[in-house]
């Protein structure tokens, strides 16, 4: 499940809406909505994200959060390492090999490091 899919599912369930109804309301099939929630579909289009934001009547920070989660929720990524330092290529390959075995705590630590602002 992607962060975007998890958030959509929480919003939908929190409002007591089943997948079939939401799918019909936003003009997609229930299978597509299910795949989107479970991370079996690619990153949703900008238009789809806007439909979902409108459907839940989200504004300001909540709408921005959904947009950010959609940007960060591509279930299959390709990382172009051309031109990077050898150490960066090694890091990308190690992450690809070990990501499935990382604990939630280690993932949180790595995320924290990656989100740190670099000193200028």
C-alpha positions as CSV (number, residue, x, y, z in Angstrom):
1,X,0.0,0.0,0.0
2,X,1.3,3.5,-0.8
3,X,1.0,6.5,1.5
4,X,-1.5,8.0,-0.9
5,X,-3.6,4.8,-1.0
6,X,-3.5,4.5,2.8
7,X,-4.7,8.1,3.2
8,X,-7.5,7.7,0.7
9,X,-8.7,4.5,2.4
10,X,-8.6,6.2,5.9
11,X,-10.6,9.1,4.6
12,X,-13.1,6.9,2.8
13,X,-13.6,4.6,5.8
14,X,-13.7,7.4,8.2
15,X,-16.6,8.8,6.4
16,X,-18.4,5.5,6.1
17,X,-18.1,5.3,2.3
18,X,-17.6,2.0,0.6
19,X,-15.3,1.6,-2.5
20,X,-18.2,1.0,-4.9
21,X,-19.9,4.2,-4.0
22,X,-16.8,6.3,-4.0
23,X,-15.7,4.8,-7.3
24,X,-19.1,5.6,-8.9
25,X,-19.0,9.1,-7.5
26,X,-15.6,10.0,-8.9
27,X,-16.1,8.2,-12.2
28,X,-13.8,5.2,-11.9
29,X,-14.3,1.5,-11.5
30,X,-14.3,-0.1,-8.1
31,X,-11.3,-2.2,-9.3
32,X,-9.3,0.9,-10.2
33,X,-10.0,2.5,-6.8
34,X,-9.1,-0.7,-5.0
35,X,-5.8,-1.0,-7.0
36,X,-5.1,2.7,-6.3
37,X,-5.6,2.2,-2.5
38,X,-3.5,-0.9,-2.5
39,X,-0.6,0.5,-4.5
40,X,-1.2,-1.8,-7.5
41,X,-1.6,1.2,-9.9
42,X,0.9,3.8,-10.8
43,X,1.0,7.3,-9.5
44,X,-2.5,8.9,-9.9
45,X,-2.8,11.8,-12.4
46,X,-3.1,15.4,-11.3
47,X,-6.7,15.3,-12.4
48,X,-7.5,12.2,-10.4
49,X,-5.9,13.7,-7.3
50,X,-8.1,16.9,-7.8
51,X,-11.2,14.7,-8.1
52,X,-10.4,13.0,-4.9
53,X,-9.7,16.3,-3.1
54,X,-13.0,17.6,-4.3
55,X,-14.8,14.5,-3.4
56,X,-13.7,14.8,0.2
57,X,-14.1,18.5,0.1
58,X,-10.5,19.0,1.3
59,X,-8.9,22.4,1.5
60,X,-5.6,24.0,2.4
61,X,-3.2,21.8,4.3
62,X,-5.4,18.7,3.8
63,X,-5.5,19.1,0.1
64,X,-1.8,19.8,0.0
65,X,-1.1,16.7,2.0
66,X,-3.0,14.6,-0.6
67,X,-1.1,16.1,-3.5
68,X,2.2,15.5,-1.7
69,X,1.3,11.9,-0.9
70,X,0.4,11.3,-4.5
71,X,3.7,12.6,-5.7
72,X,5.5,10.3,-3.2
73,X,3.4,7.2,-4.0
74,X,4.7,5.7,-7.2
75,X,4.7,1.9,-6.4
76,X,7.5,1.1,-8.8
77,X,10.4,3.4,-9.3
78,X,13.4,3.6,-11.6
79,X,16.3,5.5,-10.3
80,X,18.6,7.0,-12.9
81,X,22.1,6.8,-11.4
82,X,23.9,8.0,-14.5
83,X,26.4,10.7,-13.6
84,X,26.2,10.2,-9.9
85,X,29.2,9.5,-7.7
86,X,30.0,5.8,-7.3
87,X,29.1,6.0,-3.6
88,X,25.6,7.3,-4.6
89,X,25.2,4.4,-7.0
90,X,26.2,2.0,-4.3
91,X,23.7,3.5,-1.9
92,X,20.8,3.2,-4.4
93,X,21.7,-0.5,-5.1
94,X,22.0,-1.3,-1.4
95,X,18.6,0.3,-0.7
96,X,17.0,-1.6,-3.5
97,X,18.4,-4.9,-2.2
98,X,17.6,-4.3,1.5
99,X,14.4,-2.2,1.6
100,X,12.1,-5.1,2.2
101,X,14.0,-6.2,5.2
102,X,14.2,-2.8,6.9
103,X,12.2,-2.4,10.1
104,X,9.7,0.5,10.4
105,X,12.1,2.1,12.9
106,X,15.1,2.0,10.5
107,X,12.9,3.3,7.6
108,X,11.9,6.2,9.9
109,X,15.6,7.0,10.7
110,X,16.5,6.9,7.0
111,X,13.6,9.1,6.2
112,X,14.6,11.6,8.9
113,X,18.1,11.8,7.5
114,X,16.8,12.3,3.9
115,X,14.5,15.1,5.0
116,X,17.1,17.0,6.9
117,X,17.9,20.4,5.4
118,X,21.4,20.6,4.1
119,X,23.7,23.3,5.4
120,X,24.4,25.9,2.8
